[in-house]
Amino acid sequence: MPPISSNWPDVEASLEIMDPEFCDRITSMVNQLKPHYQRIQEYASTFHPKQLPCKLMSDCYTWGQSFLVYELVFEDNMSWIIRFGMRPMDAYFNTAAQLERKILNEVAALHLVRQRTTIPVPDIIAYHAHPSPSNPLGEDFPAFVLMTAITGMTIDDCGIEIHELSGSAMDAASQDTLDLFDGDDAKRSILQRYLHDIADIHVQLSKITFDRIGSFVIDDEGQVSVGPGADFGLGPFESAKEYFAIQAEAYEQLAVAAGLDDEGGDGADDAAQLKRRFVADLWRKAMMPLVDERDDRGPFPMRHGDLHSENILVDETGHIVGVLDWDCAGTVPWEAFAVPTFEVSGHFSDGHSSAATESPPDSPLSRTSFLSRPDRPVVHSAFNRELAEAESQDGAVVAKPASGRSLAALHDSDAGHVGAYLAYWMYSLACDYDQTGRALHRMLGTEDDMDSAFQKFVKEVAQASDDPVEQVVSAA
């Protein structure tokens, strides 16, 4: 059997198209580790059941935002993965403290998943969460995690471009996944199995609940509890409203910071920043009324946090055989839990249906916003059917929030769309005006068009600042 790493992206081609600063983080880490490959191999061999020697596949490494990843192959063809924490990207991201929280969080999360679900995940063999004299590989080594490998492929390798499906809209009267593949029953079957398994994972994770919102920590006895978030160390939070309020503040800070590194500082830069601030404000206005009071104090379910097709391994039938990268896992409000992965939800289309929404009855949004809601993409509807079926199976044990909402209803709700799906794009697109902003404005259902609403926001900003109104308005 060929090494797993033989299917990883080509190293040289990937580095060539990468931002030079990020590329240097990778290559400098490779150069730091090169003289010590033998030591790494010998260390890994001490954990093998027969202490067999292994080979570090040095020519086929890969990486993410935080870790450089190698494969170790033993003489009996057993394969393990070792991940090394890379240096910080800046003063805020991938710092030593953040990396330590992520490693400890993943160790605890995998312990929970293995203990309480049937979700296929790697085994942790060994880890050291921070550089220190006690690092078993050496005091100059970075933090690392050694774990078992899982063999599989992605859903894209099966010929199904899941990212494309999340943007494929269809009218409410035609909800048949056959239409996606022009009658290709084989692909339809693969997609259906894939969505079925994600629904099963979603149901299983919903049953792992805690009374606070945050990331996981594990003590020496193997007891898992909830601590501060692995990313920026915030929390833990006692309520959903507190969590979303902090998230809204983070988006507002992101909106300001997103353009600070741009050169020039001219009027166009000022206008772009105002637009990002406007979108952050829209997200707060859309999200806060959608938090259900009955679920505000938990208990709160466990979410993977970075579940997308690159972190999901399948076999040739679409059956999920491995779920990777749990360092972003944690407990979240039900509204944030609602969408397991953005790839099975998708954005709203410009078409409209008369489907009713599920805003809390006392929400101002339920009275004004969604009298006509844009259609969902077909993959959203297909997944929602699988989720509803997973919840209704005979003998299924399903955890519901105090509000009594089903997981399918949450996934299909406006609260889930804003709290989970659009929240993802708020962060990844830095409060994008033309896509995320317009989606939020459409959901709020105001009488103004988007650009008119933005001009009103600009005037409000001017009145609240020391700058003359004309100066702020002209910048926009």
C-alpha positions in Angstrom: 0.0 0.0 0.0 1.5 3.4 -1.0 2.1 6.0 1.8 -0.8 8.2 2.6 1.4 11.2 2.0 1.8 10.2 -1.7 -1.7 11.7 -2.2 -0.9 15.0 -0.5 -0.5 18.1 -2.7 2.8 18.6 -4.5 5.1 20.5 -2.1 7.0 22.6 -4.7 3.9 23.6 -6.7 2.1 24.6 -3.5 5.0 26.7 -2.1 5.4 28.5 -5.4 1.9 30.0 -5.3 2.0 30.8 -1.6 2.4 34.2 0.1 6.2 34.6 0.7 5.8 35.2 4.5 3.7 32.1 5.0 6.0 30.1 2.8 8.9 31.0 5.0 7.1 29.8 8.1 6.9 26.4 6.4 10.4 26.1 4.9 12.1 27.4 8.0 10.4 24.8 10.1 11.4 22.1 7.6 15.0 23.3 7.7 14.9 23.3 11.5 13.7 19.7 11.7 15.9 18.2 8.9 18.9 17.4 11.0 16.7 15.6 13.5 14.7 13.2 11.4 16.5 10.2 12.8 15.6 11.3 16.4 12.0 11.7 15.4 11.9 8.2 13.9 13.5 6.6 16.9 11.1 8.4 19.3 8.1 7.2 17.3 9.4 3.6 17.2 9.3 3.5 21.0 5.5 3.6 20.9 5.0 0.9 18.2 3.6 -2.3 19.6 6.7 -4.2 18.4 9.0 -1.1 18.5 9.6 -1.5 14.8 11.7 1.1 13.0 9.9 3.7 10.8 10.7 6.2 8.1 9.7 9.8 8.1 8.5 10.7 4.6 10.5 13.9 4.3 9.7 14.7 0.7 5.9 14.6 1.1 5.0 16.9 3.9 1.9 19.1 4.1 0.6 21.9 6.4 -2.3 24.0 7.7 -2.5 27.3 9.4 -0.8 26.1 12.6 1.0 22.8 11.9 3.6 21.2 9.6 2.6 17.6 9.0 4.7 14.5 8.2 3.8 10.9 7.7 5.8 8.1 9.5 5.7 4.6 7.9 6.7 1.6 9.9 8.2 -1.7 8.5 4.8 -3.4 8.9 3.2 -0.6 6.8 1.5 0.9 9.9 1.2 4.7 9.3 1.3 7.5 11.8 1.1 11.3 11.5 3.3 13.8 13.4 2.3 17.5 13.5 4.7 20.2 14.5 3.5 23.6 15.6 4.8 26.4 13.4 6.0 29.8 14.6 3.4 32.6 15.2 1.9 34.3 12.1 1.7 37.6 14.0 1.3 38.9 17.6 -2.2 37.4 17.8 -2.4 34.2 15.7 -0.6 30.9 16.4 1.2 32.2 19.4 2.8 29.7 21.7 -0.1 30.1 24.2 -2.7 29.6 21.4 -0.9 26.6 20.0 -0.8 25.0 23.5 -4.5 25.5 23.9 -5.2 24.0 20.5 -3.1 20.9 21.2 -4.6 20.3 24.6 -8.1 21.0 23.2 -7.6 18.4 20.4 -6.3 15.8 22.9 -9.4 16.3 25.1 -11.8 16.5 22.2 -10.6 13.2 20.7 -10.8 11.6 24.1 -14.5 12.7 24.3 -15.3 11.5 20.8 -13.7 8.1 21.2 -15.4 7.7 24.6 -18.9 8.8 23.7 -19.4 8.3 20.0 -18.7 6.0 17.1 -17.2 8.8 14.9 -14.0 7.5 13.3 -11.1 9.6 14.6 -7.3 9.2 15.0 -5.7 7.9 18.2 -3.3 10.3 20.0 0.0 8.4 20.6 2.0 11.2 22.3 2.1 15.0 22.5 4.0 17.9 24.0 2.0 21.1 23.9 4.8 23.7 24.2 8.5 24.1 23.6 10.3 23.3 26.9 13.4 21.5 28.4 11.0 18.6 29.1 10.1 18.1 25.4 11.0 14.4 24.8 12.3 15.2 21.4 14.6 17.9 22.7 14.4 21.3 24.4 14.7 23.1 21.0 11.9 21.2 19.4 8.5 22.8 18.7 5.3 21.6 20.2 4.1 18.4 18.5 1.3 15.8 18.3 1.9 12.1 17.3 -1.2 10.2 16.2 -2.5 7.3 14.1 -3.3 7.9 10.5 -6.5 7.1 8.7 -6.6 6.0 5.1 -9.3 7.5 2.8 -10.1 10.1 0.2 -12.1 13.3 0.1 -15.6 13.6 -1.4 -14.0 15.7 -4.2 -11.9 12.6 -5.1 -15.1 10.8 -5.6 -16.0 13.2 -8.4 -18.4 15.3 -6.3 -17.4 19.0 -6.0 -19.1 19.7 -2.7 -18.2 23.4 -2.8 -20.0 23.8 -6.0 -23.1 22.1 -4.7 -23.4 24.5 -1.8 -24.0 27.3 -4.4 -26.4 25.3 -6.6 -29.9 26.7 -5.9 -33.2 25.3 -7.1 -36.8 26.3 -6.6 -38.8 25.0 -3.7 -41.0 22.8 -5.9 -38.1 20.7 -7.1 -35.9 19.2 -4.4 -34.4 16.1 -6.0 -30.6 15.4 -5.7 -30.9 13.5 -9.0 -31.0 16.9 -10.8 -27.5 17.7 -9.5 -25.9 14.9 -11.5 -28.0 14.6 -14.7 -29.3 11.2 -13.6 -25.9 9.8 -12.5 -27.2 7.3 -9.9 -23.7 6.4 -8.8 -22.8 10.0 -7.8 -26.2 10.5 -6.3 -25.7 7.4 -4.1 -22.2 8.6 -3.0 -23.5 12.1 -2.1 -26.5 10.6 -0.2 -24.2 8.3 1.9 -21.9 11.2 2.6 -24.8 13.5 3.8 -26.2 10.6 5.8 -23.0 10.1 7.6 -22.5 13.8 8.3 -26.1 13.8 9.8 -25.1 10.9 12.0 -22.0 12.7 13.2 -24.1 15.8 13.9 -26.6 13.8 15.9 -23.9 12.1 17.9 -22.1 15.3 18.8 -25.3 16.9 19.9 -25.4 14.4 22.8 -22.1 15.6 24.2 -23.1 18.7 26.2 -21.6 20.9 28.9 -22.9 23.8 31.0 -20.5 26.3 29.6 -19.3 27.5 26.2 -15.6 27.1 25.4 -12.8 24.7 24.4 -11.8 21.5 26.2 -9.1 20.7 28.8 -8.3 17.2 30.2 -6.7 16.4 33.5 -4.4 13.6 34.5 -7.3 11.3 35.3 -8.8 11.8 31.8 -11.7 14.0 33.0 -12.7 16.6 30.4 -14.0 20.1 31.3 -14.6 23.3 29.4 -12.1 26.2 29.6 -11.3 29.3 27.5 -11.6 29.2 23.8 -8.6 27.6 22.0 -8.3 30.4 19.5 -8.0 33.6 21.6 -8.4 32.4 25.1 -11.8 34.1 25.6 -14.4 32.6 28.0 -15.6 30.2 29.1 -19.1 31.7 28.7 -22.1 31.0 30.8 -24.7 32.0 28.2 -25.3 32.1 24.5 -26.0 35.8 24.6 -22.7 36.5 26.2 -20.9 34.4 23.6 -22.6 36.1 20.6 -22.0 39.5 22.1 -18.3 38.8 22.3 -18.4 37.3 18.8 -20.0 40.5 17.5 -17.4 42.6 19.1 -14.7 40.5 17.5 -16.2 41.0 14.1 -16.3 44.8 14.7 -12.6 44.7 15.6 -11.9 42.5 12.6 -13.7 45.1 10.4 -11.4 47.8 11.6 -8.2 45.7 11.5 -8.7 44.1 8.1 -7.4 47.2 6.2 -4.8 48.4 8.6 -1.9 46.8 6.7 -3.0 48.3 3.4 -0.8 51.1 2.0 -2.0 54.5 1.2 -4.7 55.2 3.7 -6.7 57.2 1.1 -10.5 57.7 0.9 -11.0 54.3 -0.7 -9.4 52.6 2.3 -11.6 54.6 4.7 -14.8 53.7 2.7 -13.8 50.0 2.7 -13.4 50.0 6.4 -16.7 51.7 7.0 -18.4 49.0 4.8 -16.8 46.3 6.9 -18.0 48.0 10.1 -21.5 48.3 8.6 -21.5 44.5 7.9 -20.4 43.7 11.4 -23.2 45.9 12.7 -25.7 44.1 10.5 -24.5 40.7 11.9 -25.1 41.9 15.5 -28.5 43.2 14.6 -29.5 40.0 12.8 -28.1 37.6 15.4 -29.0 38.9 18.8 -32.8 38.7 18.4 -32.5 35.2 17.1 -31.0 33.7 20.3 -33.7 31.7 21.9 -34.1 32.6 25.6 -35.0 29.0 26.5 -31.5 27.8 25.4 -29.5 30.8 26.6 -28.1 29.0 29.6 -27.4 25.7 28.0 -26.5 22.9 28.2 -24.4 23.5 25.1 -23.4 20.9 22.5 -20.0 20.0 21.1 -19.0 21.2 17.7 -16.1 20.1 15.5 -15.3 23.7 14.6 -13.5 23.1 11.3 -15.6 20.5 9.5 -15.1 20.7 5.8 -14.3 18.3 3.0 -10.5 18.4 3.5 -11.0 17.2 7.1 -13.4 14.4 6.2 -12.1 11.1 4.7 -14.4 8.7 2.8 -14.3 5.4 1.0 -15.3 5.0 -2.6 -19.0 4.8 -1.6 -19.0 8.1 0.2 -19.0 6.5 3.6 -17.1 8.6 6.1 -14.0 6.7 7.5 -12.3 9.5 9.3 -12.8 13.0 10.7 -9.6 14.9 11.3 -8.3 18.1 12.9 -10.3 18.6 16.1 -8.1 21.4 17.5 -11.0 23.9 16.9 -13.6 21.8 18.7 -15.6 23.2 21.6 -19.1 23.7 23.0 -21.2 26.4 21.4 -24.8 27.8 21.5 -27.3 25.7 19.6 -27.7 28.5 17.0 -23.9 28.1 16.3 -24.1 24.3 16.4 -27.0 24.3 13.8 -24.8 24.0 10.7 -22.2 21.2 11.0 -20.3 22.4 7.9 -21.0 25.2 5.5 -20.7 22.8 2.6 -24.0 21.2 3.4 -25.9 24.4 4.0 -25.0 26.9 1.3 -25.9 30.6 0.8 -29.3 32.0 0.1 -30.1 32.4 -3.6 -31.9 35.4 -5.0 -35.1 33.5 -5.6 -37.8 33.6 -3.0 -40.2 31.2 -1.5 -43.0 31.5 1.0 -41.5 29.2 3.5 -42.1 30.2 7.1 -39.2 30.9 9.3 -38.4 29.8 12.8 -37.5 33.0 14.6 -38.5 33.1 18.3 -42.1 34.3 18.5 -41.1 37.4 20.5 -38.3 38.3 18.1 -38.7 41.6 16.2 -37.3 39.7 13.2 -40.2 37.3 13.2 -42.6 40.1 12.7 -40.8 42.1 10.0 -38.1 40.2 8.2 -38.9 36.9 6.5 -42.3 37.2 4.9 -40.6 35.9 1.8 -37.4 34.0 2.3 -34.8 33.3 -0.4 -34.5 29.7 -1.5 -31.8 27.4 -0.1 -29.4 25.4 -2.3 -30.4 21.9 -3.1 -27.6 20.4 -1.0 -29.1 22.2 2.0 -32.4 20.5 1.4 -30.9 17.1 0.8 -28.9 17.3 4.0 -31.9 18.5 6.0 -33.8 15.4 4.9 -31.0 13.2 6.0 -30.8 15.0 9.3 -34.5 14.7 9.9 -34.4 11.0 9.1 -31.4 10.5 11.5 -33.4 12.1 14.3 -36.6 10.1 13.6 -35.1 6.6 13.4 -36.5 4.0 15.7 -34.4 3.8 18.9 -32.5 7.0 18.1 -31.4 8.9 21.1 -31.5 12.6 20.2 -30.4 15.5 22.4 -32.7 18.5 21.9 -32.2 21.9 23.4 -34.5 23.2 26.1 -36.5 25.0 23.4 -37.4 21.6 22.0 -36.2 22.5 18.5 -35.1 19.6 16.4 -31.6 19.5 14.8 -33.2 19.6 11.3 -35.3 22.7 12.3 -32.2 24.4 13.7 -30.2 23.7 10.5 -33.0 25.1 8.4 -33.6 28.1 10.7 -32.6 31.7 10.2 -30.8 31.6 13.6 -28.7 28.7 12.3 -28.0 30.5 9.0 -26.8 33.7 10.8 -25.2 32.1 13.8 -23.3 29.3 12.1 -23.1 29.7 8.3 -22.8 33.5 7.9 -20.6 33.7 11.0 -18.1 31.5 9.1 -18.0 33.9 6.2 -17.9 36.9 8.5 -14.6 35.7 9.7 -13.1 34.2 6.6 -14.1 37.1 4.3 -13.4 39.8 6.9 -17.0 41.2 6.9 -17.4 41.3 3.2 -19.9 43.9 2.0 -21.0 42.5 -1.4 -21.7 38.9 -0.3 -22.1 38.5 3.4 -23.3 42.0 3.9 -26.0 41.8 1.3 -27.2 38.4 2.7 -27.6 39.9 6.1 -29.3 43.0 4.8 -31.7 40.8 2.8 -32.5 38.8 6.0 -33.2 41.9 8.1 -35.8 42.9 5.6 -35.5 46.7 6.0 -37.2 49.1 3.6 -34.0 50.7 2.5 -31.8 49.1 -0.2 -28.3 48.0 0.9 -26.5 51.1 -0.2 -29.0 53.5 1.3 -28.8 51.7 4.6 -25.0 52.0 4.5 -25.2 55.7 4.0 -27.5 56.0 7.0 -24.9 54.0 9.0 -22.1 56.3 7.8 -24.0 59.4 9.1 -24.6 57.6 12.5 -20.8 57.0 12.7 -20.1 60.6 11.9 -22.5 61.9 14.5 -20.9 59.6 17.1 -17.4 60.7 16.3 -15.4 63.9 16.5 -15.0 64.1 12.7 -17.2 66.4 10.8 -20.2 64.7 9.2 -19.2 65.8 5.7 -15.7 64.3 6.1 -17.0 60.9 7.1 -19.7 60.9 4.5 -17.3 61.9 1.7 -14.9 59.1 2.7 -17.8 56.6 2.1 
